[in-house]
Amino acid sequence: LLQHKKSKHEGVRYLCDECEHTAASRNCLKMHNKNKYDGERYPCGQYKYSASDERQFKLHQLHKHEGVCYPCECGRIFAKSGNLKNPVERMHSNFPSGCL
């Protein structure tokens, strides 16, 4: 709750030294730096994209190379099924079974 108040109500942000990214907490900034600048990268041979972990790279391959996606009746398309759930709950609560 304290972190939420600092970030959302007091405007406290943590700036990345390498790019223009700002994070809501020191831990979020640490994770950003780890994912973006440290460790092994998984580069795509067809797009200007590299993932920070194998799971994210596999999601990229499924979505961009194999065309796997999760469309919503409203026209939005998502790469992960979990991302479809949030807009359905926010935007389509009047649908009996959501957008699915």
LORO-644681 format. One record per atom (N, C-alpha, C): residue in three letters; atom name; x, y, z. Coordinates in steps of 0.2 Angstrom, whole numbers. Example, Ala and Ser with C-alpha at 12.3 -4.5 7.8 and 13.67 -1.06 7.14 Angstrom:
2
ALA:N:66:-28:39
ALA:CA:62:-22:39
ALA:C:66:-16:39
SER:N:64:-11:35
SER:CA:68:-5:36
SER:C:64:0:39
***
This chain:
100
LEU:N:4:-6:0
LEU:CA:0:0:0
LEU:C:4:6:0
LEU:N:10:6:4
LEU:CA:14:12:4
LEU:C:17:13:-3
GLN:N:20:8:-6
GLN:CA:23:9:-13
GLN:C:17:11:-18
HIS:N:11:9:-17
HIS:CA:6:12:-21
HIS:C:5:19:-20
LYS:N:5:21:-14
LYS:CA:4:28:-13
LYS:C:9:33:-15
LYS:N:16:30:-14
LYS:CA:21:34:-17
LYS:C:21:35:-25
SER:N:20:29:-28
SER:CA:20:29:-35
SER:C:14:33:-38
LYS:N:8:31:-36
LYS:CA:2:34:-39
LYS:C:0:40:-37
HIS:N:1:42:-30
HIS:CA:-2:48:-27
HIS:C:3:53:-26
GLU:N:9:51:-25
GLU:CA:15:56:-24
GLU:C:19:57:-30
GLY:N:18:53:-35
GLY:CA:22:53:-41
GLY:C:29:51:-41
VAL:N:31:47:-36
VAL:CA:38:45:-35
VAL:C:39:40:-40
ARG:N:45:41:-44
ARG:CA:47:36:-50
ARG:C:54:35:-49
TYR:N:57:30:-52
TYR:CA:64:28:-52
TYR:C:66:28:-59
LEU:N:71:32:-61
LEU:CA:73:33:-67
LEU:C:79:28:-69
CYS:N:79:25:-75
CYS:CA:84:21:-78
CYS:C:90:25:-80
ASP:N:96:23:-79
ASP:CA:102:27:-81
ASP:C:103:26:-88
GLU:N:100:20:-91
GLU:CA:102:19:-98
GLU:C:97:21:-103
CYS:N:91:22:-101
CYS:CA:86:24:-106
CYS:C:80:28:-102
GLU:N:75:30:-106
GLU:CA:70:34:-103
GLU:C:65:31:-99
HIS:N:66:24:-97
HIS:CA:61:20:-93
HIS:C:61:23:-86
THR:N:55:24:-83
THR:CA:54:25:-76
THR:C:50:19:-73
ALA:N:51:18:-67
ALA:CA:48:12:-63
ALA:C:45:15:-57
ALA:N:40:11:-55
ALA:CA:36:13:-49
ALA:C:40:11:-42
SER:N:45:7:-43
SER:CA:48:5:-37
SER:C:55:3:-39
ARG:N:60:3:-34
ARG:CA:67:1:-35
ARG:C:67:-6:-37
ASN:N:63:-11:-35
ASN:CA:63:-18:-37
ASN:C:61:-18:-44
CYS:N:56:-14:-46
CYS:CA:54:-14:-54
CYS:C:59:-12:-58
LEU:N:63:-6:-56
LEU:CA:69:-4:-59
LEU:C:74:-9:-60
LYS:N:75:-13:-54
LYS:CA:80:-18:-54
LYS:C:78:-23:-59
MET:N:72:-25:-60
MET:CA:70:-30:-64
MET:C:70:-28:-72
HIS:N:69:-22:-73
HIS:CA:70:-18:-79
HIS:C:77:-19:-82
ASN:N:81:-17:-77
ASN:CA:88:-17:-79
ASN:C:91:-24:-80
LYS:N:89:-29:-76
LYS:CA:91:-36:-77
LYS:C:88:-39:-84
ASN:N:82:-37:-85
ASN:CA:79:-40:-92
ASN:C:81:-36:-98
LYS:N:83:-30:-97
LYS:CA:85:-26:-103
LYS:C:92:-26:-104
TYR:N:96:-26:-99
TYR:CA:103:-25:-100
TYR:C:108:-30:-98
ASP:N:106:-35:-93
ASP:CA:110:-40:-90
ASP:C:108:-47:-93
GLY:N:113:-51:-93
GLY:CA:111:-58:-94
GLY:C:111:-60:-102
GLU:N:108:-66:-103
GLU:CA:108:-69:-110
GLU:C:102:-66:-113
ARG:N:103:-65:-120
ARG:CA:98:-62:-124
ARG:C:96:-67:-129
TYR:N:89:-67:-131
TYR:CA:87:-72:-136
TYR:C:85:-68:-142
PRO:N:89:-67:-147
PRO:CA:88:-62:-153
PRO:C:83:-66:-158
CYS:N:79:-62:-161
CYS:CA:75:-65:-167
CYS:C:79:-63:-173
GLY:N:79:-68:-178
GLY:CA:82:-68:-184
GLY:C:78:-64:-189
GLN:N:72:-63:-188
GLN:CA:68:-59:-193
GLN:C:66:-52:-191
TYR:N:65:-51:-185
TYR:CA:63:-44:-182
TYR:C:68:-41:-178
LYS:N:68:-35:-177
LYS:CA:72:-31:-173
LYS:C:69:-32:-166
TYR:N:71:-38:-163
TYR:CA:68:-40:-156
TYR:C:73:-45:-153
SER:N:73:-44:-147
SER:CA:77:-49:-143
SER:C:73:-50:-136
ALA:N:73:-56:-133
ALA:CA:69:-57:-127
ALA:C:75:-58:-122
SER:N:72:-57:-115
SER:CA:77:-57:-110
SER:C:77:-64:-107
ASP:N:71:-68:-109
ASP:CA:71:-75:-107
ASP:C:68:-79:-112
GLU:N:69:-86:-111
GLU:CA:67:-91:-117
GLU:C:59:-91:-117
ARG:N:56:-90:-112
ARG:CA:48:-90:-112
ARG:C:46:-84:-116
GLN:N:48:-78:-115
GLN:CA:46:-72:-119
GLN:C:48:-73:-126
PHE:N:53:-76:-128
PHE:CA:55:-77:-135
PHE:C:51:-82:-138
LYS:N:49:-87:-134
LYS:CA:44:-92:-137
LYS:C:37:-89:-138
LEU:N:35:-85:-134
LEU:CA:29:-81:-135
LEU:C:29:-77:-141
HIS:N:35:-73:-142
HIS:CA:36:-69:-148
HIS:C:35:-74:-155
GLN:N:39:-79:-154
GLN:CA:38:-84:-160
GLN:C:31:-86:-162
LEU:N:28:-88:-157
LEU:CA:21:-90:-158
LEU:C:16:-85:-161
HIS:N:17:-79:-158
HIS:CA:13:-73:-160
HIS:C:15:-70:-167
LYS:N:21:-69:-168
LYS:CA:24:-66:-174
LYS:C:25:-70:-180
HIS:N:28:-76:-178
HIS:CA:30:-81:-184
HIS:C:24:-86:-185
GLU:N:21:-88:-180
GLU:CA:16:-93:-181
GLU:C:9:-91:-181
GLY:N:8:-84:-180
GLY:CA:1:-81:-180
GLY:C:-4:-83:-175
VAL:N:-1:-86:-169
VAL:CA:-6:-88:-164
VAL:C:-7:-81:-160
CYS:N:-14:-80:-159
CYS:CA:-16:-74:-156
CYS:C:-23:-75:-153
TYR:N:-25:-71:-149
TYR:CA:-31:-71:-145
TYR:C:-35:-65:-146
PRO:N:-40:-65:-151
PRO:CA:-44:-60:-153
PRO:C:-50:-59:-148
CYS:N:-52:-52:-148
CYS:CA:-58:-51:-144
CYS:C:-63:-48:-149
GLU:N:-69:-49:-147
GLU:CA:-75:-47:-151
GLU:C:-74:-39:-153
CYS:N:-71:-35:-148
CYS:CA:-71:-28:-150
CYS:C:-66:-26:-155
GLY:N:-62:-31:-157
GLY:CA:-57:-30:-162
GLY:C:-49:-30:-160
ARG:N:-48:-30:-153
ARG:CA:-42:-30:-151
ARG:C:-39:-37:-151
ILE:N:-32:-38:-152
ILE:CA:-29:-44:-153
ILE:C:-23:-44:-148
PHE:N:-23:-50:-144
PHE:CA:-18:-51:-139
PHE:C:-13:-57:-141
ALA:N:-7:-56:-139
ALA:CA:-2:-62:-140
ALA:C:-3:-67:-134
LYS:N:-5:-65:-129
LYS:CA:-6:-70:-123
LYS:C:-13:-70:-121
SER:N:-16:-76:-119
SER:CA:-23:-77:-117
SER:C:-24:-73:-111
GLY:N:-19:-73:-106
GLY:CA:-20:-69:-100
GLY:C:-21:-62:-101
ASN:N:-18:-59:-106
ASN:CA:-19:-52:-108
ASN:C:-26:-50:-110
LEU:N:-30:-55:-113
LEU:CA:-37:-54:-115
LEU:C:-41:-54:-109
LYS:N:-40:-57:-104
LYS:CA:-44:-57:-98
LYS:C:-45:-50:-95
ASN:N:-40:-46:-94
ASN:CA:-41:-40:-91
ASN:C:-46:-35:-95
PRO:N:-45:-34:-102
PRO:CA:-49:-30:-105
PRO:C:-57:-32:-105
VAL:N:-57:-39:-105
VAL:CA:-64:-42:-105
VAL:C:-67:-40:-98
GLU:N:-64:-40:-93
GLU:CA:-67:-39:-87
GLU:C:-68:-31:-86
ARG:N:-64:-27:-89
ARG:CA:-65:-20:-88
ARG:C:-70:-17:-93
MET:N:-69:-20:-100
MET:CA:-73:-17:-105
MET:C:-79:-20:-107
HIS:N:-80:-27:-105
HIS:CA:-85:-31:-108
HIS:C:-89:-34:-102
SER:N:-89:-31:-96
SER:CA:-93:-34:-91
SER:C:-100:-35:-92
ASN:N:-103:-32:-97
ASN:CA:-110:-33:-99
ASN:C:-111:-39:-103
PHE:N:-106:-42:-106
PHE:CA:-107:-48:-110
PHE:C:-108:-54:-105
PRO:N:-113:-58:-107
PRO:CA:-114:-63:-102
PRO:C:-108:-68:-101
SER:N:-104:-69:-106
SER:CA:-98:-74:-105
SER:C:-92:-70:-107
GLY:N:-92:-64:-106
GLY:CA:-86:-60:-108
GLY:C:-85:-60:-116
CYS:N:-80:-58:-118
CYS:CA:-78:-58:-125
CYS:C:-76:-65:-128
LEU:N:-75:-69:-124
LEU:CA:-73:-76:-126
LEU:C:-78:-79:-129
***
